[in-house]
Amino acid sequence: MSDEEQPEKVTKETYRQSTCEEMKKNGHGSFPANNYKRKPNIPNFKGAEDAAKRLSELQAFKNAKVIKLNPDKPQEPVKLMALEAGKEIVIPIPRLKAGLFLHVTPPENQEGIDIKSFTSRQELSKHGKPLGIDAGIKVDLVVMGAVCVSRLGHRIGKGEGFADLEFAMMMRMGAINQDTIVVTTVHDCQIVDDLPPRLFEKHDVPVDIIVTPTQTIVVSERLKKPEGIFWDILTLRRVKSMQILQQLKELDDKAGDEIILKPDDPKDHQRRKRFGRNFSRKMRDKKRSKSPAQDNKDNPDKEENKDKENEDGKNLSVRKRRTKSRRSEKNDSPEDENNEKPEKSQRRKQMKYRSRSVIDFSLKLSNIGSDVRVRDLKNALTERGVRPTDITWRGQRGFCYLHFGKLRNKNSVPNEPVQVDSIVANLQQLRIGEVSKDVDGEYIIVEPAKPITRIEITDVTAV
C-alpha cells in the first residue's frame, strides 16, 4: 500500500482509539476509565481540577453571566467553579429525550449549602428550570468536552453527535452566535498538532480556546461554527426520538422552509431488530418450542452422537444414575447417624439460606420514574439518613417498599410502638430522577404499606 492511500483510511474513530490507548498506557486517565469499545464517552483525565481552575482565570469566564456546560465527567469541576463564582449554568437534558436544557441559578446562601452535592444530577434536576425553544436566554460561554483537539481548533467528540446538535439548537434559538466563545478542557496528551480537515463536516463544532492542566491555547484563526440545524443529516427515526426536534421541525414547516431528512439506514434497522432487548428471549423460546423430531432434523449429528454413546456404554443418563447411587451410599455412612455433616456442606447451606430480618413496619414509595434505578434510591435515602433493613424493588412498575426492623432502643418498653413519624418526615418532598407522569404530584409519595407476604431482600449497603 502506497503512502498516498494510507491517510484515506484514517477516521475520527482512529484518533479516538489512539488517544484513549495513549491515556491508558501513560496513566493519564482518571476514574471512570474510558472504554471506547464498549461505550463511547469523553475520557476523564488527571488534572481536570487544575484545568478548570485555569479556565476560571480566563477573561471570557469572568465576563460570562450564563455558561453552557455538558454533563461529561471531566467538566464537572468547571460546573462546580461556575456555581461558586455565581454564574448561571445551562445543562442539556441527557440525550435530549425529555426536553432541551435545564437552567440552574447558583444558590443564594452558598455557606449553608454543599455546592459539590448541589451539582449532582438529582439536585440539578430539582433546582433547574426547563428551557424551551422560546426561552429567549442568552449564553455567554460554551464549555464542551472532547476526546482530542487540534491546535487549529478542530474537535473530535465521542461520536454520538449530541454536543453538535445541542450547539445547533442554541443557534436556532438565538441563544448563541458566531461570536460566542467555545472552550474545552482536555489533558495535554489529547492535543494533536493537526487533524485532517476532510474528517470534519458542516455540523461539527470547533473550539476557540483549549485549556489543559498546564497551558492555555487560544486558536489564532477561529473556525466558522455551524449556523443552525442541518436537517439533511438527521433521519426521521432520530427526529421522532426527540420531542424538541419535532417541535423545531414543525416550526420550520410552518415557516415554509424546505426540509429534507436523511433516509433511514435499512442495515441499522435490521441490526436493531436482531440485537434488540428481547432477542435472546425470543431465541430461547424458539428453541424450547421445537419438537424432538424437528430438533433432530435441524441437528442430524445429534442423533448420530446419541447412538454412538449408547453403543460405547457411555450414556450420560447412566453416569448420572451411578453418581446418584454413590451419593446415596455416602449419605448412609456413620457420620450421618451421628449428625455430623461435612464442613463443605455446612458452608453451602449457610450461603444458600439466610435468616429473615424481623420487620416492624413497611413504607410504600410510589410515583417513581421509569429511569430510576435501585442505586439512585439508596443514594437518596442515605442523604436523608434513612436506612431500611430491606427493600422490595418494583421500580419498573413505579413503586417500591422499604422495610424497617429493630428500631427500638435497648431501654425501650417491650410493647412500645415503633416511632415512624421521624422516618416519614425525612422522606417528605423526596424526588428521584424524573417522576412518573401517570401520578399527580411532583415528589415521591410515601404511605404506610400493607403487610407483604413475600419480601425480596436487596442489599442496602451496595450502591
C-alpha positions, 0 to 999 in steps of 0.5 A: 500500500502506497503512502498516498492511500494510507491517510484515506483510511484514517477516521475520527474513530482512529484518533479516538482509539489512539488517544484513549490507548495513549491515556491508558498506557501513560496513566493519564486517565482518571476514574471512570476509565474510558472504554471506547469499545464498549461505550463511547464517552469523553475520557476523564483525565488527571488534572481536570481540577487544575484545568478548570481552575485555569479556565476560571482565570480566563477573561471570557469566564469572568465576563460570562453571566450564563455558561453552557456546560455538558454533563461529561465527567471531566467538566464537572469541576468547571460546573462546580467553579461556575456555581461558586463564582455565581454564574448561571449554568445551562445543562442539556437534558441527557440525550435530549429525550425529555426536553432541551436544557435545564437552567440552574441559578447558583444558590443564594446562601452558598455557606449553608449549602454543599455546592459539590452535592448541589451539582449532582444530577438529582439536585440539578434536576430539582433546582433547574428550570426547563428551557424551551425553544422560546426561552429567549436566554442568552449564553455567554460561554460554551464549555464542551468536552472532547476526546482530542483537539487540534491546535487549529481548533478542530474537535473530535467528540465521542461520536454520538453527535449530541454536543453538535446538535445541542450547539445547533439548537442554541443557534436556532434559538438565538441563544448563541452566535458566531461570536460566542466563545467555545472552550474545552478542557482536555489533558495535554496528551489529547492535543494533536498538532493537526487533524485532517480537515476532510474528517470534519463536516458542516455540523461539527463544532470547533473550539476557540480556546483549549485549556489543559492542566498546564497551558492555555491555547487560544486558536489564532484563526477561529473556525466558522461554527455551524449556523443552525440545524442541518436537517439533511443529516438527521433521519426521521427515526432520530427526529421522532426520538426527540420531542424538541426536534419535532417541535423545531421541525414543525416550526420550520414547516410552518415557516415554509422552509424546505426540509429534507431528512436523511433516509433511514439506514435499512442495515441499522434497522435490521441490526436493531431488530436482531440485537434488540432487548428481547432477542435472546428471549425470543431465541430461547423460546424458539428453541424450547418450542421445537419438537424432538423430531424437528430438533433432530432434523435441524441437528442430524449429528445429534442423533448420530452422537446419541447412538454412538454413546449408547453403543460405547456404554457411555450414556450420560443418563447412566453416569448420572444414575451411578453418581446418584447411587454413590451419593446415596451410599455416602449419605448412609455412612456413620457420620450421618447417624451421628449428625455430623455433616461435612464442613463443605456442606455446612458452608453451602447451606449457610450461603444458600439460606439466610435468616429473615430480618424481623420487620416492624413496619413497611413504607410504600414509595410510589410515583417513581420514574421509569429511569430510576434505578435501585442505586439512585434510591439508596443514594437518596435515602442515605442523604436523608439518613434513612436506612431500611433493613430491606427493600422490595424493588418494583421500580419498573412498575413505579413503586417500591417498599422499604422495610424497617426492623429493630428500631427500638432502643435497648431501654425501650418498653417491650410493647412500645410502638415503633416511632415512624413519624421521624422516618416519614418526615425525612422522606417528605418532598423526596424526588428521584430522577424524573417522576412518573407522569401517570401520578399527580404530584411532583415528589415521591409519595410515601404511605404506610404499606400493607403487610407483604407476604413475600419480601425480596431482600436487596442489599442496602449497603451496595450502591 
